[in-house]
Amino acid sequence: MEVSLQDSWLWDDVVEQTKVAKEKGIDPLLWALQVSSSLSSSGVALPSTDLAHILVDYICWDNNVPILWKFLDKALMMKIVPPLLVLALLSQRVVPCRRSHPAAYRLYLELLKRHAFTLKCQINGPDYQKVMKSIDDSLHLFEIFGLQATEPGIVVVEFIFSIVWQLLDASLDDEGLLELTEERVSRWAIKPQEMEIDGHDIYDEKKIEYHERLRNFNTTMAIEIIGQFLQNKVTSRILYLARRNMSTHWVGFIQSLRLLGANSEALKNSKALTSEVLLELTSDSRIVLSRECKTSSLQKFHAVMAFGSLVSSAGLCHGSSRSDLWLPLDIVLEDAMDGYLVNTTSAIEIINGLIKTLQAINGTNWHDTFLGLWIASLRLVQRERDPIEGPVPRLDTRLCMLLSIITLVVADLIEEEEGASADETEYYSTDHWNEKKFPRKCRDDLVSSLQVLGDYQGLLAPPQSVVSAANQAAARAMLFVSGINVGSAYFECINMKDMPINCSGNMRHLIVEACIARNLLDTSAYFWPGYVNGRINQLPYSVPAQTPGWSSFMKGGPLTSVMVNALVSSPASSLAELEKIFEIAVNGSDDEKISAAVILCGASLLRGWNIQEYTVQFITRLMSPPVPADFAGSDSHLIDYAPMLNVLIVGIASVDCVQIFSLHGMVPQLACSLMPICEVFGSCVPNVSWTLPTGEEISPHAVFSNAFALLLKLWRFNHPPIEHGVGDVPTVGSQLTPEYLLLVRNSHLLSSENIHKDRNKRRLSEVASSSSPQPVFLDSFPKLKVWYRQHQRCIAATLSGLVHGTTVHQTVDLLLNMVFRKINRGSQSITSVTSGSSSSSGPGTEDNSLKPKLPAWDILEAVSYVVDAALTACAHGRLSPRELATGLKDLADFLPACLATIVSCFSAEVSRGVWKPVVMNGMDWPSPAANWSNVEEHIKKILAATGVDVPRLAAGCYCCQLKF
């Protein structure tokens, strides 16, 4: 191999210096320093390609001794020689002689692991183009691949591809599988050109055995390195480029790789790679997946692969039927609308991972991926036109999914793709590849998908409640195209009917506005063909000077009642408007704080799609107000925030609001904020109250009950333990429990590099850190923990252990006499008839109108025993079902938080099967007989739409059999 020796004396001196260092056993670091100093003083640029050739030639094979490999390692570490060139040279010299020199092959593999995956720093190094040219000349890549190395980036791809393929053929040869390939021989240097002659120790049995073990280990290690090349983010992308641009070579490579994965014996000895994983890495779908190869990504892959028909029909779907490819996305979106299940994981993260997997499986480009995402989301909104009854999320949640969550998913996908494209451009810049990803490619596909979306008019019709917002979005675009510059104040007072041209908008206008707000598009979208209906020459009228709204508020308008009502009814249009409201909520007067809380929980939360993620964050942060600098009280500082906290809690308690928080991933932090509120206000004696600006008076019991009810909505509190595990299986993390919610919240505090790269996780981390930078555990809330443990015992089995004369026993008596005062006649009260779980007895209290002034936690601790005693009295005939229901209703009216314990106790009693069915005799309970015919007809109409044949029910029959 030719090496430039213009200064031959210099290189002779380096060789002599190396020879002396070897003989004297000089420290490798000292040798490296001496060589580096010598070359630098002679004006040789480092790293030196000439020195790389000289060192490899010197080692292979006349001086194949350990210390020289150490010299080479130090030269690589100190960047005296270019690592990629050294690896290229060693691949030509070591791999063919791996059987006679297994130790050298092992060292080559170690160097490969150490330097082949650090491409960025090497490509950014000096003389990059010179190094790549030297590699091309050494490996004769043009002769193999037939591509002109017009740019060094091409050589990088060819080099990585050749290194992996050479390892593959060498491993196949070592296991006797090479002859099973189609070519039966390798195009790479894997066998020596001359006959190998073993050294003098050929007859040393121990040496022979050692070499054999080392050869087997080397084969396993080489296969593991192949797996690393396929899994590493950078190298896998390089191999992807090879696949797309060297398709004829790729076919043979992938066939050989699958042959190895299916038949390798060495692979069975690997602890880092299995044949199943290697075969998975060779699949066409896996090649285009994210190269991180995280366990969660593989789980998502296999979950979606269950839709086998989708995969097999991917190439057969055209036109509208191609939407079938996105059926798993439809299912995930619809599942997210289930109001009975609150997800702790952000919908952004879930959909993001699913989209990447579906894109890989379907083999779609970004245009089709974005179009499928928009169509699935629009179908979700359209399905609300015929909503089902019950406490389920309605249109607001579905619009949140389309205009906020999906837009954020698209933003994250584009940010990740552009970041990866920037890395690729930095790693291997070339204009040769037809699949090169330009930074704007993903955004251009987003634009084209939204332009095509305009053809789906059936999906774009806005629901009635958002027609006005869609029309305003269309009018904004029309005014911009017409060259008329108006602010948001104009749209706060304009009536669309006054516009001289029809400004009817649709859902696409709202989607585009959401994308513009998040910098995914610019206003050039307003000029798309057919986006606006025309142009206007002048405005119909000017804007009044003093119109209450966000514009006047930002100009300094006070928060009067009229202003507050205007801000509650219309969503904020910018982050600056929200930040000003948040600042008032933190630093304003007490009344201003309440007004700010009301505004945040209004239209900005439900319909402020362009800034909804910030509204959710601000509300969550306000739920954990900081301790004032001048606070010196003995009680919690939360007491002073009672009115504002109550407004926030009530404002977000609806099913839609809770689900919106869930979609944005804020449920764990919301639970963490509610727990101290419950702990503090549940421990307060109700001898204080606060008056809201509306005149409503609230007590600690009211604040506690509202917070406690909202907290219980965040996990399935009333489900028995059997649903959390089977047999001796403990509660698992996938179940929503208070402990699990806190663990998820604490995980948001992590500030690893990956989290900072993920915009969604970065948002969650910022909110969690703003409330408390330290982890929070259930032990921090002793009252809540006591109730929770008792609650679990109540669900699992009947309560026992109520001791006569204790505080709990006295509270039980007070509550029983309060709620059942009308029937406590004579010398014996209800409490004298007890079950095994209650031993209380005694005369009833005469002053039945007196309500106990006890903290809420003390009352909740006694409610389980109250319910148990009442059920026992009902079972013994001392209490009728109607009186039982009326008494428990009075208890719930006194402290609404009691409903949670009442529901849990009743659910547990029903599951135990000890109660007989109630007789619907029209006296204790109303009989359904009068309305049954209407109910039956309604059921039949519903089932008829599904094609189910329902026979006519006989009179008095309360069961039906469905015949399919």
Residue pairs with C-beta under 8 A, 6 or more apart in sequence:
1 53
1 57
1 89
1 138
3 11
3 50
3 53
3 54
3 57
4 50
5 11
5 50
7 42
7 44
10 38
10 39
10 42
10 44
11 50
11 51
11 54
13 38
14 35
14 38
14 39
14 51
14 54
15 54
15 58
17 31
17 34
17 35
17 38
18 31
18 35
18 55
18 58
18 68
18 71
20 26
21 30
21 31
21 34
21 71
22 63
22 65
22 67
22 68
22 71
25 67
28 67
28 70
28 71
28 73
28 74
29 74
31 71
31 74
32 71
32 74
32 75
32 77
32 78
32 80
33 78
35 51
35 75
35 80
36 46
36 78
36 80
39 46
39 48
39 51
39 80
40 46
44 50
44 51
45 126
45 127
46 79
46 80
47 79
47 80
47 81
47 82
47 125
47 126
47 127
47 131
48 80
48 81
49 81
49 82
49 85
49 127
49 130
49 131
49 134
51 75
51 80
51 81
52 81
52 82
52 85
52 86
52 89
52 134
53 89
55 68
55 71
55 72
55 75
55 81
55 86
56 72
56 86
56 89
56 90
56 93
58 68
59 68
59 69
59 72
60 90
60 93
60 94
60 97
60 104
61 93
61 97
61 101
64 101
64 104
69 104
69 107
72 81
72 86
72 111
73 111
75 81
76 83
76 86
76 111
76 114
76 115
79 125
82 122
82 125
82 127
82 131
82 134
83 111
83 115
83 118
83 122
84 115
84 116
84 119
84 122
84 131
84 132
84 135
84 159
85 131
85 134
85 135
85 138
86 111
86 115
87 108
87 111
87 112
87 115
87 116
87 163
88 135
88 138
88 139
88 159
88 163
89 138
90 108
90 111
91 108
91 139
91 162
91 163
91 166
91 189
92 138
92 139
92 189
94 101
94 104
94 105
94 108
95 105
95 108
95 166
95 167
95 170
95 188
95 189
95 190
96 189
96 190
96 191
96 192
96 193
97 104
97 105
97 192
97 196
98 104
98 105
98 170
98 174
98 215
98 218
99 196
99 215
100 192
100 196
100 197
100 198
102 211
102 214
102 215
102 218
103 214
105 218
106 214
106 217
106 218
106 221
109 218
109 221
109 222
109 225
112 163
112 225
113 225
113 228
115 122
116 160
116 163
116 229
116 235
117 228
117 232
117 234
117 235
119 156
119 234
119 235
119 427
120 234
120 423
120 426
120 427
122 128
122 131
123 152
123 156
123 426
123 427
123 428
124 426
125 131
128 152
129 152
132 149
132 152
132 155
132 156
132 159
133 149
133 152
133 155
135 141
135 155
135 159
136 142
136 149
136 155
136 158
139 158
139 159
139 162
141 147
141 149
141 155
141 158
141 159
141 162
142 148
142 149
144 158
144 162
144 187
145 158
145 246
145 249
147 154
147 158
147 246
147 432
148 154
149 155
149 158
150 430
150 431
150 432
151 429
151 430
151 431
151 432
152 428
152 429
152 430
153 427
153 428
153 429
153 430
153 432
154 428
154 430
154 432
154 433
156 238
156 427
156 428
157 238
157 241
157 242
157 245
157 428
157 433
158 242
160 229
160 235
160 238
160 239
160 242
161 238
161 239
161 242
161 246
161 249
161 253
162 188
163 229
164 226
164 229
164 239
164 253
165 188
165 253
165 256
166 186
166 188
166 189
166 190
167 222
167 223
167 225
167 226
168 226
168 253
168 256
168 257
168 260
169 178
169 186
169 187
169 188
169 190
169 256
170 186
170 188
170 190
170 222
171 219
171 222
171 223
171 226
171 260
171 264
171 266
172 178
172 180
172 181
172 186
172 256
172 259
172 260
173 186
173 190
173 191
174 215
174 218
174 219
174 266
175 219
175 260
175 263
175 264
175 265
175 266
177 259
177 260
177 263
177 264
178 184
178 185
178 186
180 259
180 263
181 252
181 255
181 256
181 259
182 252
182 255
183 252
201 207
202 208
216 266
216 269
219 266
220 266
220 267
220 269
220 270
223 260
223 264
223 266
223 267
223 270
223 273
223 278
224 270
224 272
224 273
226 257
226 278
227 272
227 273
227 277
227 278
227 281
228 235
229 235
229 236
229 239
230 236
230 239
230 281
230 282
230 291
231 281
231 291
231 292
231 293
232 291
233 290
233 291
233 292
234 291
234 423
234 427
235 291
236 287
236 291
237 291
237 420
237 424
238 427
238 428
239 287
240 287
240 288
241 428
241 433
241 435
241 436
242 249
242 250
243 250
243 287
244 433
244 434
244 435
245 432
245 433
245 434
245 435
254 282
257 278
257 282
258 279
258 282
260 267
260 278
261 267
261 275
261 278
261 279
261 282
262 275
262 279
264 275
267 273
267 274
267 275
267 278
268 275
280 286
280 298
281 287
281 293
284 363
285 301
285 305
285 311
285 360
285 361
285 363
286 301
286 360
288 359
288 360
288 363
289 297
289 301
289 356
289 357
289 360
290 297
290 356
296 353
297 353
297 356
297 357
300 353
300 354
300 357
301 357
301 360
301 361
304 328
304 354
304 357
304 358
304 361
305 311
305 361
307 327
307 328
310 324
310 325
310 327
310 328
310 361
310 362
311 361
311 362
313 324
314 325
314 361
314 362
314 363
317 324
317 325
322 368
322 372
323 372
323 375
323 376
325 358
325 362
325 364
325 372
326 358
326 362
326 372
326 373
326 375
326 376
328 354
328 358
329 351
329 354
329 355
329 358
329 372
329 373
329 376
330 376
330 379
330 380
332 350
332 351
332 354
333 351
333 376
333 377
333 380
333 401
334 380
334 383
335 341
336 343
336 347
336 350
336 401
336 659
336 663
337 380
337 392
337 393
337 397
337 398
337 401
337 659
338 392
339 390
339 391
339 392
339 393
339 655
339 658
339 659
340 392
342 658
342 659
342 662
342 667
342 713
342 714
342 715
342 736
343 350
343 662
343 663
343 667
344 662
344 665
344 667
344 668
344 736
344 740
344 741
344 744
345 665
345 744
346 663
346 664
346 665
346 760
346 764
347 401
347 405
347 662
347 663
347 664
347 665
348 405
348 408
348 409
348 412
348 663
348 664
348 665
348 760
349 665
349 760
349 761
351 405
351 406
351 409
352 409
352 412
352 413
352 760
355 369
355 373
355 409
355 413
356 413
358 364
358 369
358 372
359 366
359 369
362 368
364 372
365 445
366 417
366 441
366 442
366 445
366 446
366 449
367 445
367 448
367 449
367 452
368 449
369 445
370 410
370 445
370 446
370 449
370 450
371 449
371 452
371 453
373 406
373 409
373 410
374 406
374 449
374 450
374 453
374 511
375 453
375 456
375 459
377 401
377 402
377 406
378 402
378 456
378 459
378 460
378 507
379 459
380 398
380 401
380 402
381 395
381 398
381 399
381 401
381 402
381 463
381 507
382 459
382 461
383 398
384 394
384 395
384 398
384 463
385 463
387 394
387 395
391 655
392 655
393 655
393 656
393 659
394 655
394 656
395 463
395 465
396 606
396 607
396 656
396 660
397 655
397 656
397 659
397 660
397 663
399 463
399 466
399 607
399 609
400 606
400 609
400 612
400 659
400 660
400 663
401 663
402 507
402 511
403 510
403 511
403 514
403 609
403 610
404 514
404 609
404 610
404 612
404 613
404 663
404 664
405 663
405 664
407 511
407 514
407 515
407 518
407 520
407 609
408 518
408 613
408 760
410 446
410 515
410 520
411 518
411 520
411 759
412 758
412 759
412 760
413 442
414 442
414 443
414 446
414 520
415 759
417 437
417 442
418 439
418 442
418 443
419 757
420 437
421 437
421 438
421 439
421 441
421 442
422 439
424 436
424 437
425 439
430 436
443 520
443 521
446 515
446 520
446 521
447 521
447 525
450 508
450 511
450 512
450 515
450 521
450 525
451 528
451 529
453 460
453 508
453 511
454 460
454 508
454 528
454 530
454 531
457 506
459 507
460 506
460 507
460 508
461 506
461 507
462 469
462 470
462 505
462 506
462 507
462 510
466 510
466 607
467 505
468 496
469 505
469 510
469 607
470 504
470 505
470 506
470 507
470 509
470 510
471 496
471 503
471 504
471 505
472 491
472 496
472 505
473 505
473 509
473 510
473 512
473 513
474 503
474 504
474 505
474 506
474 509
474 532
474 533
475 491
475 494
475 496
475 499
475 503
475 505
476 491
476 513
477 509
477 512
477 525
477 526
477 531
477 532
478 499
478 501
478 503
478 532
478 533
478 534
478 535
478 536
479 485
479 486
479 536
479 539
480 523
480 526
481 526
481 527
481 532
481 535
482 535
482 536
482 537
484 536
484 538
484 539
486 539
486 543
487 551
488 549
488 550
488 551
488 573
488 574
489 543
489 547
489 549
489 550
489 551
489 552
490 539
490 543
492 547
492 549
492 550
492 551
492 566
492 570
493 543
493 544
493 547
493 549
494 540
496 503
498 540
498 541
499 536
499 540
500 536
500 540
501 533
501 534
501 535
501 536
502 533
503 533
504 533
509 531
510 609
512 521
512 525
512 531
513 610
514 609
514 610
515 521
515 525
516 522
516 523
516 525
517 610
517 611
518 610
525 531
526 532
546 552
548 557
548 560
548 562
548 563
548 565
548 566
549 566
549 567
549 570
550 567
550 570
550 572
550 573
550 577
552 563
553 559
553 563
553 567
553 577
553 580
554 576
554 577
554 580
557 563
559 584
559 592
559 595
559 596
564 595
564 598
564 599
567 581
567 599
567 602
567 604
568 598
568 599
568 602
568 603
569 602
569 603
570 603
571 602
571 603
571 604
571 606
571 607
571 608
571 609
571 611
572 578
572 581
572 604
572 608
572 611
572 615
573 608
573 610
573 611
574 611
575 611
575 614
578 600
578 604
578 611
578 614
578 615
578 618
581 596
581 599
581 600
581 618
582 596
582 600
582 618
582 621
582 622
584 592
584 593
584 595
584 596
585 592
585 593
585 596
585 597
585 600
585 618
585 622
585 644
586 593
586 622
586 625
588 596
590 643
590 644
591 693
593 641
593 643
593 644
594 643
594 644
594 647
594 692
594 693
595 693
597 622
597 644
597 647
597 648
597 651
598 647
598 651
600 615
600 618
600 619
600 622
600 648
600 651
601 619
601 647
601 648
601 651
601 652
601 657
602 651
604 611
604 612
604 615
605 612
605 615
605 616
605 619
605 651
605 652
605 657
605 660
606 656
606 657
606 660
608 615
612 660
612 664
613 664
613 763
616 660
616 661
616 664
616 666
617 666
617 763
617 766
617 767
619 648
619 651
619 652
620 661
620 666
620 669
620 670
620 673
620 767
620 771
621 767
621 770
621 771
622 644
622 648
623 645
623 648
623 649
623 670
623 673
623 674
623 677
623 771
624 672
624 673
624 676
624 770
624 771
624 772
625 637
625 638
625 641
625 644
625 645
627 637
628 637
628 640
631 637
631 640
633 639
633 640
635 680
636 676
636 680
638 645
638 676
638 677
638 680
638 681
639 680
639 681
639 684
642 681
642 690
642 698
642 700
642 703
643 690
643 692
643 698
645 677
645 703
645 707
646 690
646 692
646 698
646 702
646 703
646 706
647 692
649 674
649 677
649 703
649 706
649 707
649 710
650 706
651 657
652 658
652 661
652 710
653 706
653 709
653 710
653 713
658 710
658 713
658 714
661 667
661 670
665 760
665 764
666 764
666 767
667 714
667 741
668 741
668 742
668 744
668 745
668 748
669 745
669 748
669 764
669 767
669 768
669 771
670 714
671 711
671 714
671 715
671 738
671 741
671 742
671 745
672 741
672 742
672 745
672 768
672 771
672 772
672 776
673 771
674 707
674 708
674 710
674 711
674 714
675 711
675 738
675 742
675 776
675 780
675 781
675 784
676 780
676 781
677 703
677 704
677 707
678 704
678 707
678 708
678 711
678 781
678 783
678 784
679 781
679 782
679 783
679 784
681 700
681 701
681 703
681 704
681 707
681 856
682 700
682 704
682 708
682 783
682 784
682 855
682 856
682 857
682 860
682 897
683 783
683 855
683 856
683 857
684 700
684 704
684 855
684 856
685 700
685 853
685 854
685 855
686 699
686 700
686 701
686 853
686 854
686 855
687 853
688 699
688 700
689 697
689 698
689 699
690 697
690 698
691 697
691 698
692 698
700 855
700 856
701 856
701 895
701 897
704 856
704 897
705 856
705 895
705 896
705 897
706 896
708 856
708 897
708 900
709 896
709 897
709 899
709 900
712 900
714 736
714 741
715 736
715 737
715 738
715 740
715 741
716 723
716 735
716 736
717 791
717 900
717 904
718 795
718 900
718 903
718 904
718 907
719 795
720 795
720 796
720 907
720 908
720 911
721 731
721 792
721 795
721 796
723 735
724 731
724 732
724 735
724 737
725 731
725 732
731 737
733 740
733 743
738 778
738 784
738 788
739 777
739 778
742 775
742 776
742 777
742 778
745 768
745 776
746 768
746 775
746 776
746 777
748 761
748 764
748 765
748 767
748 768
749 765
749 768
749 769
749 773
749 774
749 775
750 765
751 765
754 761
755 761
755 762
755 765
756 762
778 784
778 785
778 788
779 785
783 857
786 857
786 861
787 857
787 860
787 861
790 799
790 861
790 864
791 864
791 900
791 901
791 904
793 799
794 864
794 901
794 904
794 905
794 908
795 904
795 907
795 908
796 908
798 835
798 836
798 837
798 868
799 837
799 864
799 865
799 868
800 836
800 837
801 837
802 808
802 809
802 812
802 837
802 838
802 839
802 840
802 865
803 809
803 839
804 839
804 840
804 841
807 858
808 858
808 861
808 862
808 865
809 840
811 852
811 854
811 858
811 859
811 861
811 862
812 831
812 838
812 840
812 862
812 865
812 866
812 869
813 829
813 831
813 840
813 842
813 845
814 845
814 852
814 854
815 852
815 859
815 862
815 863
815 866
815 891
816 829
816 830
816 831
816 840
816 866
816 869
816 870
817 824
817 829
817 831
817 844
817 845
817 848
818 848
818 850
818 851
818 852
818 890
818 891
818 894
819 866
819 887
819 888
819 890
819 891
819 894
820 830
820 870
820 879
820 883
820 887
821 844
821 848
821 849
822 883
823 830
823 878
823 879
823 883
824 830
824 844
824 848
827 843
828 843
829 841
829 842
829 843
829 844
830 869
830 870
830 873
830 878
830 879
831 838
831 840
831 841
831 842
831 869
832 841
832 842
833 869
833 872
833 873
833 876
833 878
834 840
834 841
834 869
834 872
835 868
835 869
835 871
835 872
837 865
837 868
838 865
838 868
838 869
838 872
840 865
840 869
851 894
852 859
856 895
856 897
859 895
859 898
860 895
860 897
860 898
860 901
863 891
863 898
863 901
863 902
864 901
864 905
866 891
867 888
867 901
867 902
867 905
867 906
868 905
870 879
870 884
870 887
870 888
871 884
871 905
871 909
873 879
873 884
874 880
874 881
874 884
879 887
880 924
881 918
881 924
881 925
882 924
882 925
888 902
891 898
891 902
892 898
892 899
892 902
909 915
918 924
918 925
919 925
920 926
920 927
920 928
921 927
928 935
928 958
929 956
932 958
936 953
939 950
939 960
940 950
943 950
943 962
944 950
948 962
948 963
948 964
949 962
949 963
949 964
950 960
950 962
950 963
951 960
951 961
951 963
953 960
